[in-house]
């Protein structure tokens, strides 16, 4: 039975062909096929979301690496320009440059509560001191032992480490 609403002049869709996807490690010729396997290298100018990034897309790993090596001088210039414009854009949007070193968030990094090298924590008048490390609101790094007392007016002096 034929479809009464079928357009006899409409182009007929070709049957999809299945092809095996090549490994990204194999060197294959670069084509304009957007459905093929590809590799993207993302160069990020910092940890924060506001940091500029550059994406290099290659047909495979070998092609992406070749692009980077063959155009090293241009890539270095692109990185410098992306950093310059990223900083300028951040100033326009936020009134300040984006924080590229740490994402602009004060606080403690992963593992900040573990003393280095299995060191035993010293004690103070309020008990065993607590190891803390991180980045202050002013952007300075700190690490050391702090008094466990909840009363800030009664806390013992911290023992900072370098």
Secondary structure as UniProt FT lines:
FT   TURN            4..5
FT   TURN            8..9
FT   TURN            24..25
FT   TURN            34..35
FT   STRAND          39..44
FT   TURN            49..50
FT   STRAND          53..58
FT   HELIX           61..70
FT   HELIX           72..94
FT   TURN            103..104
FT   TURN            110..113
FT   HELIX           116..118
FT   STRAND          123..124
FT   TURN            125..126
FT   STRAND          127..128
FT   STRAND          130..135
FT   TURN            137..138
FT   STRAND          141..146
FT   HELIX           152..154
FT   STRAND          159..160
//
